[in-house]
Amino acid sequence: MTHTQWSGIGAGVVATLLLLAAGMVNGSEREERYEYQRGDDDRNYERHERNERRDDDDRYERGERYQRDADDRGQAGYSRNASWGGPDVPPVTNETYRNECGSCHFAYQPALLPARSWQAVMGNLSNHFGDDASLAAETVQELERYLVANAADSGDAGRGERIANSVTGTTPLRITETPYFRRKHHEVPTRMVEGNPEVGSFSRCSACHAEADQGRYDEHSVRIPGVGRWED
C-alpha cells in the first residue's frame, strides 16, 4: 500500500473520530439543555409552592375572622384566630345537611365546590354517583340554598376561592376532579390511598385529614392510615 493510500486512510480515520467527537459534544449539549430545562421547571414549581405556603401563613398570622349571619347564610360564623392550622374553609353548620348527607359519606364543606357544581349535584339526586339519594322537595331546596350561599365562589370561603379559580369554565361534580385538589395531592402515591384498605379513595377526606370535619386541610394534620404523617 502506497504512502498516499495510507495518508488517505489516516485522514478518513481522523475525520471519523472528529465526527464522533462532535456527535458526543452535541449529545452532551442536548442533555445539558434538557437538564437545565427540567431544573427550570422544578424551580418554577417549587417557587409557586413556596409562594402559596407563604400566602397561607400570612392569612393564619393575620388571624382573619370570618363572621357569617346565621339567619341569612345558615351559619353561626367561625374564626381564624386559632393557632396554626385554623380552618381552611368554613366548617359545616347546617344540621339538615350534616344529617342527610353526612349519614352516607363525609359531609363535604360547601366551599370545596363552586355554586354551579352544587346546583348540578342537587339537581340529580336520583342518580347521585350511582345511588338514589332523592329527598323531599323542601329539603332539597334548603340544602341547595345552604350549599350555594357558602360555595367556593361565594366570596367568603377561605381557601375555597382558590378552588373556584382553578375550575373556571367547568362544572366539576366531584371535589377530586378540581385542578386545585389534584395539584395538592399529585405527590401522594395512589397505593397509599386507593390501594390502602383503610382509605380506599381520595374522596375520603377524613381518613387522612384528622381535622377535616372542622374545615382544616393543611398538610401538618395529615396522617395516612398504615403510613403515618405525610408532608409533600
Buried (B, 14 or more C-beta within 10 A) or exposed (E): EEEEEEEEEEEEEEEEEEEEEEEEEEEEEEEEEEEEEEEEEEEEEEEEEEEEEEEBEEBBEEEBEBEBEEEEBBBEEBEBEEEEBBBBBBBBBBEEBBEBBBEEBBBBBBBBBBBBBBBBBBEEBEEBEEEEBEBEEEBBEBBBBBBBBBBBBBEBBBBBBBBBEBBEEEBBBBBBBBBBBEBBBEEBEEEBBEEBEEBEEBBBBEBBBEBBBBBBBBEEBBEBBEBEEBEE
